[in-house]
Amino acid sequence: VSDHPPPTTLRWFRDRRQGAFLNHRKARVVSRQAPGRLPPPPVTLARLPQRPGAGHDDDVNRFVALLAAVACMLVLAPTAAAAAGAGASRFKPERVLNELHCDAGRADRRIDRHTRSAIVRFQSRVGIRQTGVLDERTRRRLREDDAPRCDRRPVPRASGHGRRIVVSQAQNWVWLVDRRGRIVAQGGMVDNAAVLHKGSWGTGSYCGRPARVRLNQSGAVWMDDFVRFAPCGIGFHRIPRYKSTGRQMHPDWYLGTNLDVSHGCVRLSAALARRVWGWTAGTYTRVRVL
């Protein structure tokens, strides 16, 4: 049997003596910082003897924890990126435009001519330059909670008072307003600003031509519900229909855009043309072109 104590026991006594020495040093520092006050009695904290190999186990545990943290980062990083990408992909312009009644057609993720017509209608509604391009400014306005509908628009200011028809060439839009200032009907149009000039006009006969023609014609097309309001042959009517097929010259979703121009008249949908025909029957109606 050896007369020397085992190494673990020697380490335990050495750590205990070192702990007492450190506590004594702390007490001296406290006594110098606060003269006249008795330092607290030293407290000896003895370290329990560690089993052999404990330091190695701690290193292994720290390494395992580091590997776990790295693994979590690798797993969560793609998830966060996917979530951010999902937030961006959730924005579907066609669906939003249709919800705002801008008529973007089928939501097939294709920016075709139909979709561009809806973009133009929305841009004219919010006062953005009508390009038909889904630029960042248009996207940002579409994402806003107060994005307005395309089919409901206030009557422009400085359009007059009383019973009237208001034509906005900037918005490609028409309003029927009663004598109390209430909107009776509204909708998109196609016109030609180079022929139809801004100003005040009125329904009636011009240049010896009839004021109203139920089924007017011009060359190869019919113009239903024709109501004349400016010299000599300018009037409201339905989108022209080809005599040979009866089909419209262009679809309704051209209305309210600058994608096409007329020969000078104001083209309307079939429903709005019938409304203008009935609303102007038997009475003079002022027309204000802005």
C-alpha positions as CSV (number, residue, x, y, z in Angstrom):
1,V,0.0,0.0,0.0
2,S,1.4,3.4,-0.9
3,D,2.0,6.0,1.8
4,H,1.0,8.8,-0.6
5,P,-2.6,9.9,-0.9
6,P,-4.2,9.3,-4.3
7,P,-4.0,12.2,-6.8
8,T,-7.7,12.9,-6.6
9,T,-7.4,13.6,-2.9
10,L,-4.4,15.9,-3.4
11,R,-6.3,17.8,-6.0
12,W,-9.3,18.2,-3.7
13,F,-7.1,19.7,-0.9
14,R,-5.3,22.0,-3.3
15,D,-8.6,23.3,-4.7
16,R,-10.0,23.8,-1.2
17,R,-6.9,25.8,-0.1
18,Q,-7.0,27.9,-3.3
19,G,-10.7,28.7,-2.8
20,A,-10.0,29.9,0.8
21,F,-7.2,32.1,-0.4
22,L,-9.4,33.7,-3.1
23,N,-12.1,34.4,-0.6
24,H,-9.6,36.0,1.7
25,R,-8.4,38.3,-1.1
26,K,-12.0,39.3,-1.8
27,A,-12.6,40.2,1.8
28,R,-9.5,42.4,1.8
29,V,-10.7,44.3,-1.2
30,V,-14.1,44.9,0.3
31,S,-12.5,46.2,3.5
32,R,-10.4,48.7,1.6
33,Q,-13.3,49.9,-0.4
34,A,-15.6,50.5,2.7
35,P,-13.3,51.6,5.7
36,G,-14.9,51.3,9.1
37,R,-17.1,48.4,8.1
38,L,-16.2,44.9,9.0
39,P,-15.7,42.6,6.0
40,P,-18.0,39.7,5.9
41,P,-16.6,36.4,7.1
42,P,-14.9,34.5,4.3
43,V,-16.9,31.7,2.9
44,T,-15.0,28.8,1.7
45,L,-16.4,27.0,-1.3
46,A,-14.9,23.7,-1.7
47,R,-15.1,22.2,-5.1
48,L,-16.2,18.6,-5.2
49,P,-13.8,16.2,-6.7
50,Q,-14.4,15.5,-10.3
51,R,-14.4,12.0,-11.6
52,P,-11.7,11.2,-14.0
53,G,-12.5,12.1,-17.6
54,A,-15.1,14.7,-16.6
55,G,-13.3,17.5,-18.6
56,H,-13.3,15.3,-21.7
57,D,-17.0,14.7,-21.3
58,D,-17.7,18.4,-21.1
59,D,-15.8,19.0,-24.3
60,V,-17.9,16.3,-26.0
61,N,-21.1,17.8,-24.7
62,R,-20.2,21.2,-26.0
63,F,-19.3,19.8,-29.4
64,V,-22.6,18.0,-29.6
65,A,-24.5,21.1,-28.7
66,L,-22.7,23.1,-31.4
67,L,-23.5,20.4,-34.0
68,A,-27.2,20.6,-32.9
69,A,-27.3,24.4,-33.3
70,V,-25.7,24.2,-36.7
71,A,-28.2,21.5,-37.8
72,C,-31.1,23.7,-36.6
73,M,-29.8,26.7,-38.6
74,L,-29.5,24.5,-41.7
75,V,-33.1,23.2,-41.3
76,L,-34.7,26.6,-40.4
77,A,-32.9,28.7,-43.0
78,P,-34.6,27.1,-46.1
79,T,-37.9,27.2,-44.2
80,A,-37.6,31.0,-43.5
81,A,-36.6,31.6,-47.1
82,A,-39.5,29.5,-48.4
83,A,-41.9,31.5,-46.1
84,A,-40.6,34.8,-47.5
85,G,-40.9,33.5,-51.0
86,A,-44.4,32.3,-50.3
87,G,-45.4,35.7,-49.1
88,A,-44.2,37.2,-52.4
89,S,-45.8,34.4,-54.5
90,R,-49.2,34.8,-52.7
91,F,-49.6,38.2,-54.6
92,K,-51.5,37.2,-57.8
93,P,-52.2,40.4,-59.8
94,E,-55.0,38.9,-61.9
95,R,-56.9,37.7,-58.9
96,V,-56.5,41.1,-57.2
97,L,-57.6,43.0,-60.3
98,N,-60.7,40.8,-60.6
99,E,-61.5,41.3,-57.0
100,L,-61.4,45.1,-57.7
101,H,-63.8,44.6,-60.7
102,C,-61.1,45.6,-63.2
103,D,-61.8,42.5,-65.4
104,A,-58.4,40.9,-65.9
105,G,-59.9,37.7,-67.4
106,R,-59.0,34.2,-66.4
107,A,-56.3,34.1,-63.6
108,D,-53.8,32.0,-65.6
109,R,-50.7,33.8,-64.5
110,R,-50.2,35.2,-68.0
111,I,-49.9,39.0,-68.5
112,D,-51.8,39.0,-71.8
113,R,-53.7,41.8,-73.5
114,H,-56.8,41.2,-71.4
115,T,-54.7,41.5,-68.2
116,R,-53.1,44.7,-69.5
117,S,-56.5,46.2,-70.1
118,A,-57.3,45.6,-66.4
119,I,-54.0,47.2,-65.4
120,V,-54.8,50.3,-67.6
121,R,-58.3,50.5,-65.9
122,F,-56.7,50.4,-62.5
123,Q,-54.0,52.9,-63.4
124,S,-56.6,55.3,-64.7
125,R,-58.7,54.8,-61.6
126,V,-55.9,55.7,-59.2
127,G,-54.2,58.4,-61.4
128,I,-51.2,56.5,-62.5
129,R,-49.8,56.9,-66.0
130,Q,-51.7,54.4,-68.2
131,T,-49.0,52.1,-69.5
132,G,-50.5,48.6,-69.0
133,V,-47.3,47.6,-67.3
134,L,-47.4,46.1,-63.9
135,D,-44.5,48.2,-62.5
136,E,-43.6,48.6,-58.9
137,R,-45.8,51.6,-58.3
138,T,-48.8,49.8,-59.6
139,R,-48.0,46.6,-57.6
140,R,-47.6,48.7,-54.4
141,R,-51.0,50.4,-55.0
142,L,-52.7,47.1,-55.7
143,R,-51.4,45.7,-52.4
144,E,-52.8,48.6,-50.3
145,D,-55.9,47.9,-48.2
146,D,-57.7,50.9,-49.7
147,A,-57.1,50.0,-53.3
148,P,-60.3,51.3,-55.1
149,R,-62.6,49.3,-57.4
150,C,-62.3,50.1,-61.1
151,D,-66.1,50.0,-61.8
152,R,-67.1,52.6,-59.2
153,R,-65.6,56.1,-59.7
154,P,-66.6,59.5,-58.4
155,V,-67.7,62.1,-60.9
156,P,-64.8,64.4,-61.8
157,R,-64.8,67.9,-60.4
158,A,-65.6,70.9,-62.6
159,S,-68.0,68.7,-64.6
160,G,-70.9,71.1,-64.1
161,H,-74.2,70.7,-62.2
162,G,-77.6,69.2,-62.8
163,R,-78.7,66.5,-65.1
164,R,-75.9,65.6,-67.5
165,I,-73.6,63.1,-69.1
166,V,-69.9,63.4,-68.1
167,V,-67.2,62.0,-70.4
168,S,-63.6,61.8,-69.1
169,Q,-61.1,61.2,-71.8
170,A,-58.3,60.9,-69.2
171,Q,-60.1,58.0,-67.5
172,N,-61.9,56.7,-70.6
173,W,-65.1,56.7,-68.5
174,V,-68.7,57.9,-68.8
175,W,-71.2,58.9,-66.0
176,L,-74.9,59.6,-66.2
177,V,-75.7,62.1,-63.4
178,D,-79.2,63.1,-62.4
179,R,-80.4,66.6,-61.4
180,R,-79.5,66.0,-57.7
181,G,-75.9,65.0,-58.6
182,R,-76.4,61.3,-58.1
183,I,-74.8,58.8,-60.4
184,V,-77.4,56.9,-62.4
185,A,-75.0,54.7,-64.4
186,Q,-71.3,54.6,-65.3
187,G,-68.9,52.6,-67.3
188,G,-65.9,52.5,-69.6
189,M,-65.7,53.8,-73.1
190,V,-63.5,54.0,-76.2
191,D,-63.3,57.4,-78.0
192,N,-60.9,59.4,-80.1
193,A,-59.6,62.6,-78.5
194,A,-58.3,63.8,-81.8
195,V,-61.9,64.1,-83.1
196,L,-64.0,64.6,-80.0
197,H,-62.8,67.8,-78.4
198,K,-63.2,68.8,-74.8
199,G,-66.1,71.2,-74.1
200,S,-69.9,71.3,-73.5
201,W,-72.3,69.7,-75.9
202,G,-75.8,68.4,-75.9
203,T,-77.9,65.6,-77.4
204,G,-79.9,66.5,-80.5
205,S,-79.7,66.8,-84.3
206,Y,-76.6,68.2,-86.0
207,C,-75.9,69.0,-89.6
208,G,-79.4,67.9,-90.6
209,R,-78.9,64.4,-89.3
210,P,-81.3,62.7,-86.9
211,A,-80.6,62.9,-83.2
212,R,-81.4,59.2,-82.5
213,V,-81.1,56.1,-84.6
214,R,-81.9,52.8,-83.1
215,L,-79.8,50.8,-85.6
216,N,-77.4,53.2,-87.3
217,Q,-74.9,52.0,-89.8
218,S,-71.5,53.0,-91.2
219,G,-70.0,50.9,-94.0
220,A,-69.8,47.3,-92.9
221,V,-70.8,47.7,-89.3
222,W,-74.0,48.4,-87.2
223,M,-74.0,50.9,-84.4
224,D,-76.8,50.1,-82.0
225,D,-78.6,52.7,-79.9
226,F,-77.0,55.7,-81.5
227,V,-77.5,59.0,-79.7
228,R,-76.0,62.1,-81.4
229,F,-74.5,64.8,-79.2
230,A,-71.8,66.7,-81.2
231,P,-71.4,67.8,-84.8
232,C,-71.7,66.3,-87.2
233,G,-71.8,62.5,-86.7
234,I,-70.5,62.1,-83.1
235,G,-72.6,60.2,-80.7
236,F,-72.9,57.4,-78.1
237,H,-73.5,53.9,-79.3
238,R,-72.7,50.3,-78.7
239,I,-69.4,48.8,-79.8
240,P,-69.9,48.4,-83.6
241,R,-71.0,45.0,-84.9
242,Y,-70.0,43.6,-88.2
243,K,-73.0,43.1,-90.5
244,S,-71.6,39.9,-91.8
245,T,-71.3,38.1,-88.5
246,G,-73.0,40.3,-85.9
247,R,-70.0,40.1,-83.7
248,Q,-68.5,43.2,-82.0
249,M,-65.5,44.9,-83.5
250,H,-63.6,44.3,-80.2
251,P,-64.4,42.8,-76.8
252,D,-66.0,44.7,-73.9
253,W,-62.8,44.6,-72.0
254,Y,-61.3,47.2,-74.3
255,L,-63.7,49.7,-72.8
256,G,-62.2,52.0,-70.2
257,T,-58.7,51.8,-71.8
258,N,-56.5,53.4,-74.4
259,L,-55.9,50.2,-76.2
260,D,-58.0,51.3,-79.2
261,V,-59.6,54.4,-80.7
262,S,-62.9,55.0,-82.4
263,H,-63.6,57.1,-85.5
264,G,-64.8,59.9,-83.3
265,C,-67.9,58.4,-81.5
266,V,-68.0,57.1,-77.9
267,R,-68.3,53.3,-77.9
268,L,-70.1,51.8,-74.9
269,S,-71.1,48.3,-73.8
270,A,-74.5,47.1,-74.9
271,A,-75.9,47.6,-71.4
272,L,-74.7,51.2,-71.0
273,A,-75.7,52.1,-74.6
274,R,-79.2,51.0,-73.9
275,R,-79.2,53.0,-70.7
276,V,-78.1,56.1,-72.5
277,W,-80.7,55.6,-75.1
278,G,-83.5,55.4,-72.6
279,W,-82.2,58.1,-70.3
280,T,-82.0,60.7,-73.1
281,A,-85.3,59.9,-74.7
282,G,-87.6,62.9,-75.1
283,T,-85.3,65.4,-73.4
284,Y,-82.3,67.5,-74.1
285,T,-79.3,66.3,-72.1
286,R,-76.1,68.2,-71.6
287,V,-72.8,66.4,-72.3
288,R,-69.6,67.5,-70.6
289,V,-66.4,66.3,-72.2
290,L,-63.3,66.6,-69.9
